[in-house]
Amino acid sequence: MPGVTRRINRLRFATPYLILISVCCFGCEEAQPTSPLQVEATPTEAVSVPQTDVKNTTKPNVMPKFNPLTPEEALVILDKGTERPGVGEYTTKKDPGTYICRQCNAPLYHSESKFESHCGWPSFDDKIAGAVDRHTDADGRRIEIVCHNCGGHLGHVFEGEQFTPKNTRHCVNSISMRFVPQGEELPPMIQAESD
């Protein structure tokens, strides 16, 4: 039975390392949160952004009626979720046009700023001036990008990767945007109420 004893001793020696590795992997998973979100091509149910009753409120910042969102869109745009890599409809799109906020129609990016980063999400190295705001993400390490007009979650921005001369990558969830082909009129932007 010496072979069995050696195996048991190896297992006793390896167990703390296996526990350490599993804890580290779990920690990494939390640092880069992903969602099991599977975007469907044809959403069946729509939800509206919560509205404030104008007649019964004394608050000066009344939320305007934005575009209705499907549950999948709301998970990303309102709850700051993440679309699974590679499933977005705009990840590899190369057509000329403008990418607008799905929630409020604000123009966000021109197709000329889009580039292929092979990260699984649409990537842009520049935004339309004043269209996108940056905030420190809840994890404290990444920079979240949101629509300046409505505050809808777009994704994250990364710098220093040397993908383009601008050295910036806006990594955006496809589900947070809509694409308007060049030559088509942009829909009117739904203005957020100012404070």
N, C-alpha and C positions, 0 to 999 in steps of 0.2 A: 503494500500500500504506500510505498514512498512516493509514487507518482501523484496520488491523490493528495498527500500531505503537501507536496510542492505546489500543486494548483491552489489549495486552500491558502497557503502562505502568500502566493502571488496575488490572490484576490484580496486578502487582508491588506497587502501593501498598496494595491491599486485603488481600493475603495475611496480613501480620502481624496485622491486625485480626480476620480470620476465625479465625486460630489462637487469639488472645486470647479471642474470644467462645466458641469451642468449649471451651477450658480452663475458662472461668468457668462455662459450663453444666454441664460434667462435675463441677466442684466443688460446684455447687448440688445436683446429683443425689446426691452423696455426703452432703451435709449433711441432706437429707431422704430417708433410705433408704426405698425401696419394694421390695416383693417382687412377683414375677410371680404370686404366689399367686392362684389362681382357686378359690374355695371351691365345692365341689360340693354340691348339695342332699342327695345320698345317698352319703356316703362308703362305700367298699366294704371297706376294710381298717382294722383298729384296731391300735394299738400300745400297749403298757403302759408306764407310767413305770418307769424302772429301779428295781429293788428291791434292798435290801441283805439278804443272808442273815443273819438274826438269830442263828443258832446259831454261825456262824463269824466273828463280828465282835466287836471290842473297843471299837468306837466307840459313844459313848453316844447319838448322834443317828441313829437308824434311820429311814429314810424309810417312812412308812406307805403302804399300798396305796391310791393315788388312783384315780379313775375312769379307765378306758382312754381313750386319745386316738387319733384318726385321725392319719395323717401330716400332714394340713393343720393340725389343731389343735395338734399337737406343734410344728410349725414356728413358730407364733405364740406359744403359751403357754410352751414350754420354750426355744426358740431365739431368742425376742424378735423374731420376724418381724412383718410388718405385712400385714394383710388389704388387698386392693385396695379403694379407695374405691367406695362405692355397691353393693357386692356382698353385704354382710352382711344377714342375715335380720332384724336388729333396728334397722336404721338409721332407718326411718320408723314403727316400731311405736309405737302410742299406747295400747295396752290397759293397764288397771291391773294391777299385780302387782309382783313382786320379781325382780330380776336377780341370779343367783347365779354363783359361779365354776364354770366347766365342769369343772375338774380336781378340786375338793374340796367343792363344794356350799356354800361359805361365802356367806351373803347379802352382796351388795356395794352395790346401789343399789335404791331404791324408784322406781317409775315416776313418782311426783310430781316427782322431781328431773330427769327427762328433758326435754330441750327440742330443738327443731329448729334446728341451727346451719348446715345445708346444707354441711357439710364432707365428707360421704361416710361418716361413722362415727357410731354412737350417741353422743350428748353428754349429760352430766349435770352439774348445777351443785352437787351435793352427794353425798356418799357416806354409807353407813351408818356410824355412829361406830365407829372402830377397825378398819374392814374393809379399808382400802386404805393401803398405804405408798408413800412417794415416795422416789425415788433419782435422782441425777444420771445422765442417759443417757450411753452410751458416747461420743456426739458432744460431750459437755461443755456443750451449749447447752440441751437440753430436759430436762424432768423426766419420768422414767418412772414409771408407776404399776403396782404389783403387788399381788396378793392378799396380805393380811397373814398369812393362815393357811398358804398353801402356797408363796408366792413366785412364782406364775404370772404371766407378763407380761399386762397388761391393755391398755396403751396409753400415752398421755401426758396430762399436765395442763397447761393454759395459763391464765394469769391476765392481767387487764387488757384483755380484749377487749370488755367492756361488753355481752355478749349477754344477761345477766340481772343482777338487782340483786346477786347474790352474786359476780359478776365472776370466775367460775371455770368452766372447761370441762374436764371429764374426757372426753377423746376415746378411746373404748374400742372395741377390735375386737369385733365381734359374736361371732366364733368363740371368744373367751375366756369367754363367758358362756352361760348358759341362762336362759330366762324361765319363771317359775312364775306363772301367772295368779292374780289375787286370788281367795281362797276355796279354793284348793288348798293342801294341806299341803306345806311345804317338805321336801325330802329331808334326812336327817341329814347334818350337816357331818362330813367325814372330817378328824379332828384331826391336825395335823402334830405329830410328836414334838418335845418341847421339849428344849433342850440340857441 
